[in-house]
Structures are given as structure tokens and as C-alpha cells.
Amino acid sequence: MNRGKRPKIKLTITDRRGKKGCHRGHKVGDVFDYDTERGEICPMAMHCAFPYIDILRYGGSLPGQEEGTAEFCCSDADVIMVFKAEIEK
């Protein structure tokens, strides 16, 4: 990893497991650039995303997850949108 510059992170919505649609209007297949579009992402999802993005940006990895990726869910139990964060190469 280049120590002088943080890697770019892409967030993709990969699944929805809740009973209701996203209150923010997100859908499976939506893709966001974390650095330039994070204001468009639901604050509940961003609250959950931040630790995973930090782990990836600073060279960490998550057990059982592909190198450079992290899957997580938003915290809304009615919606449960599944996101995949990945380092853009």
C-alpha cells in the first residue's frame, strides 16, 4: 500500500435482507465512491461502514473476507441493506 495516499474505497449494495425497502431509496446494485459520494449514503449505513473502511484503508483485513474487501449491513432491522466495501486498485 502507498503510505502517502489512502486507497480509494468503493461501496456496493449487494443484497437486501429486511422486510421493507430502504428509507433512503437505496437499491441492490447501487455503487458509491466513498470519498466523493458519502453524503448520498444513508447515515445509518455510514455509521456501520466507517470501522470497516478504516480497517481497509490502513492495511487491515477481516477474518473470512476476501483481501481488500469488507461486507457489512446497515443497522436498520426493517431494511438490512448489505454493503461491500472494497479497495479500488
Secondary structure, DSSP 4 states (H G I P E B T S, - for coil): --TTSPPPEEEEEEEE-SSS--TT---TT-EEEHHHHGGGS-HHHHHHHHHHHHHHHTT---TTS-TTEEEEE-S-TTT-EEEEEEE--
